[in-house]
């Protein structure tokens, strides 16, 4: 699949991602219907409706590429694919349910184990991020399209991080200290990848957690903007694992974080 084809697919998903985000807000305003899944995590009619909107468009654009979605995946069946879509209709469902604004709408195309296309809509922030290969990562905000390059937007000499919790574990605190992080802010969705791509934050670290669909779209946006993404052990972070479970994760805005 060449760059022109990737660009065409990504750009054809922008309107669909916006539509899905608008639908999520509309359903929230009407009052969400919530059920608890077997793993004790919540799912709403918003998650399911967004999943339907994204899946239908992706099937139209790439009918021969399999789609793996958080809401329809069979975890008892081992993944043997190296090229496939990963969808997380709403990442941050708990935040979505209580009306917070960091939840995201996510689609990613994995090509030979690497997240190549990524779309992350943050509907309540009126931001949409998309990417389709190295040096092609963008933010649509207030009607403008901005190319992302991870250029630092925070104070030089300071290193700001995003964390998955307001109280990071001692292991993660050790990683933050090792990288001389001066402050951190908790975020609970793939939005954290995107604010590193914009240069609003410098660093993120997480132990093994969640599933590939939670990371893939944001990963594509950040890495294609220039971020360095590895495991905590500095090994490549690849997709297509047979159980979809994530390894540990480290995102650096650049090799030099304080400048």
Legacy VTK file of the C-alpha trace (Angstrom):
# vtk DataFile Version 3.0
C-alpha trace
ASCII
DATASET POLYDATA
POINTS 259 float
0.000 0.000 0.000
1.675 3.245 -1.136
1.564 6.650 0.546
-1.083 7.997 -1.813
-3.424 5.114 -0.977
-2.835 5.568 2.755
-3.524 9.303 2.469
-6.752 8.663 0.587
-8.005 6.165 3.173
-7.145 8.426 6.120
-8.712 11.518 4.602
-11.851 9.581 3.728
-12.239 8.673 7.396
-12.073 12.252 8.710
-15.727 13.086 8.104
-16.780 9.689 9.473
-14.748 10.239 12.652
-16.368 13.653 13.090
-19.808 12.130 12.532
-19.108 9.408 15.076
-17.931 11.970 17.612
-21.027 14.093 17.116
-23.201 11.009 17.562
-21.428 10.207 20.839
-22.231 13.682 22.188
-25.820 13.510 20.956
-26.411 10.188 22.717
-24.785 11.470 25.906
-27.165 14.439 25.976
-30.150 12.105 25.545
-28.967 9.895 28.412
-26.720 6.889 27.887
-27.783 3.275 28.200
-25.062 1.392 30.040
-24.294 -2.277 30.570
-21.373 -4.018 32.295
-19.318 -6.407 30.153
-18.004 -9.762 31.445
-14.654 -8.115 32.297
-16.523 -5.628 34.523
-15.857 -2.685 32.221
-18.776 -0.505 31.094
-20.118 -0.199 27.559
-22.809 2.191 26.368
-25.063 2.611 23.384
-22.636 5.409 22.458
-19.745 2.929 22.154
-21.870 0.610 20.028
-23.240 3.309 17.737
-19.783 4.793 17.159
-18.466 1.302 16.431
-21.166 0.828 13.796
-20.425 4.149 12.090
-16.669 3.521 11.929
-16.947 -0.129 10.889
-19.363 0.525 8.030
-17.134 3.199 6.494
-13.934 1.191 6.920
-15.545 -1.842 5.244
-16.485 0.399 2.332
-12.943 1.817 2.013
-10.952 -1.406 2.550
-13.300 -4.387 2.103
-10.461 -6.926 2.128
-8.766 -5.850 5.361
-10.068 -7.462 8.579
-11.419 -5.229 11.357
-10.750 -5.905 15.033
-12.880 -3.816 17.377
-12.943 -3.732 21.156
-16.706 -4.185 21.030
-16.792 -7.249 18.747
-13.444 -9.034 19.231
-13.386 -12.675 20.319
-10.534 -12.822 22.825
-10.696 -16.615 22.870
-9.506 -16.625 19.256
-5.787 -15.995 18.726
-4.846 -13.194 16.374
-2.773 -14.369 13.387
-3.019 -11.153 11.354
-0.209 -8.758 10.465
-2.320 -6.226 8.546
-5.680 -5.260 10.032
-7.766 -2.447 11.465
-7.997 -1.779 15.182
-11.001 0.187 16.424
-11.637 1.518 19.900
-14.971 3.283 19.386
-14.717 5.217 22.641
-11.500 5.124 24.613
-12.220 6.464 28.067
-15.757 5.112 28.382
-15.836 5.808 32.136
-14.943 9.450 31.461
-17.506 9.581 28.655
-20.243 8.324 30.976
-19.606 11.031 33.588
-19.366 13.829 31.019
-15.634 14.507 30.981
-13.995 15.757 27.804
-10.911 13.557 27.276
-12.600 10.516 25.722
-11.663 9.711 22.144
-12.917 7.960 18.993
-10.195 5.744 17.488
-9.371 3.925 14.250
-5.959 2.572 13.249
-4.669 0.571 10.315
-1.868 -1.815 11.223
0.355 -2.666 8.242
2.929 -5.403 8.791
2.593 -5.032 12.584
3.105 -1.224 12.507
0.364 1.393 13.137
0.409 3.346 9.889
-2.927 5.163 9.696
-4.405 6.630 12.852
-7.469 8.780 13.480
-8.272 10.080 16.955
-11.314 12.278 17.431
-11.703 14.213 20.681
-15.250 15.482 20.080
-15.745 17.462 23.288
-12.424 19.230 22.720
-13.329 19.925 19.081
-10.060 18.369 17.939
-9.403 15.627 15.399
-5.983 14.071 14.806
-5.073 11.950 11.791
-1.948 10.406 10.294
-0.925 8.206 7.377
2.771 7.429 7.591
6.041 9.013 8.641
5.986 12.843 8.745
2.279 12.895 7.943
0.448 13.637 11.168
-2.121 16.410 11.480
-4.516 18.201 13.810
-7.815 19.667 12.626
-8.974 22.382 15.021
-11.233 25.417 14.504
-11.448 24.706 10.787
-7.672 24.667 10.330
-5.388 21.730 9.528
-2.030 21.889 11.301
0.903 19.587 10.553
2.298 18.048 13.739
6.022 17.693 14.408
6.305 17.256 18.204
7.920 20.702 18.516
8.028 21.676 22.181
5.293 24.105 23.260
6.095 24.071 26.968
8.787 25.907 28.918
12.313 25.008 27.855
14.244 23.381 30.660
11.074 21.763 32.006
9.875 18.234 31.173
6.143 17.633 31.427
4.570 14.192 31.338
1.123 12.689 31.004
0.242 9.749 33.222
-2.527 7.174 33.263
-3.263 7.881 36.918
-3.252 10.789 39.344
-1.196 8.513 41.608
1.372 6.705 39.438
2.903 3.494 40.753
6.350 3.584 42.322
7.721 1.917 39.184
6.345 4.649 36.926
7.492 7.366 39.325
10.985 5.901 39.084
10.799 6.124 35.269
9.592 9.743 35.466
12.414 10.630 37.837
14.963 8.886 35.627
13.870 11.098 32.731
13.921 14.216 34.953
10.203 14.912 34.589
9.342 18.127 36.439
5.547 17.741 36.464
2.865 15.317 35.337
-0.823 15.461 34.444
-3.210 12.480 34.487
-5.129 11.638 31.297
-7.330 8.632 30.728
-7.559 8.030 26.982
-5.506 7.977 23.788
-5.620 11.780 23.917
-2.330 11.538 25.838
-0.553 10.327 22.674
-1.901 13.265 20.713
-0.786 15.993 23.123
2.745 14.655 22.806
2.413 14.895 19.014
1.379 18.552 19.368
4.314 19.271 21.701
2.041 20.155 24.625
3.641 17.367 26.683
7.005 15.630 26.517
6.733 12.131 27.966
4.541 9.191 28.888
5.315 5.840 30.493
3.079 2.888 31.343
3.569 -0.659 32.537
1.890 -3.539 30.660
-1.810 -2.724 30.463
-4.893 -2.612 28.237
-5.163 -3.866 24.661
-3.745 -2.910 21.296
-6.863 -1.008 20.211
-6.395 1.359 23.177
-3.043 2.540 21.809
-2.862 2.005 18.054
-4.494 5.162 16.652
-2.772 7.481 19.099
0.510 5.630 18.515
0.275 6.326 14.780
-0.477 10.015 15.355
2.438 10.502 17.782
5.047 8.401 15.975
4.210 9.840 12.565
4.670 13.308 14.095
8.169 12.334 15.206
7.733 10.904 18.702
9.925 7.990 19.799
7.812 5.044 20.972
9.255 1.918 22.576
8.668 -0.377 25.507
10.146 0.618 28.874
12.995 -1.746 27.990
13.672 0.294 24.818
12.423 -2.479 22.547
10.153 -1.879 19.517
6.446 -1.650 20.333
4.762 -3.848 17.729
1.153 -4.882 17.132
-0.405 -8.163 16.043
0.196 -10.126 19.242
-1.944 -13.233 19.470
-3.810 -12.018 22.584
-3.835 -8.274 21.666
-2.357 -7.392 25.083
-0.054 -4.391 25.254
3.535 -4.441 26.383
4.935 -1.670 28.550
5.122 1.691 26.792
7.330 4.757 26.679
6.744 7.827 24.512
9.344 10.549 24.155
8.489 13.720 22.281
12.082 13.853 21.114
15.506 12.519 22.057
15.985 15.753 23.994
12.924 16.375 26.175
13.728 19.724 27.769
14.391 21.725 24.614
LINES 1 260
259 0 1 2 3 4 5 6 7 8 9 10 11 12 13 14 15 16 17 18 19 20 21 22 23 24 25 26 27 28 29 30 31 32 33 34 35 36 37 38 39 40 41 42 43 44 45 46 47 48 49 50 51 52 53 54 55 56 57 58 59 60 61 62 63 64 65 66 67 68 69 70 71 72 73 74 75 76 77 78 79 80 81 82 83 84 85 86 87 88 89 90 91 92 93 94 95 96 97 98 99 100 101 102 103 104 105 106 107 108 109 110 111 112 113 114 115 116 117 118 119 120 121 122 123 124 125 126 127 128 129 130 131 132 133 134 135 136 137 138 139 140 141 142 143 144 145 146 147 148 149 150 151 152 153 154 155 156 157 158 159 160 161 162 163 164 165 166 167 168 169 170 171 172 173 174 175 176 177 178 179 180 181 182 183 184 185 186 187 188 189 190 191 192 193 194 195 196 197 198 199 200 201 202 203 204 205 206 207 208 209 210 211 212 213 214 215 216 217 218 219 220 221 222 223 224 225 226 227 228 229 230 231 232 233 234 235 236 237 238 239 240 241 242 243 244 245 246 247 248 249 250 251 252 253 254 255 256 257 258
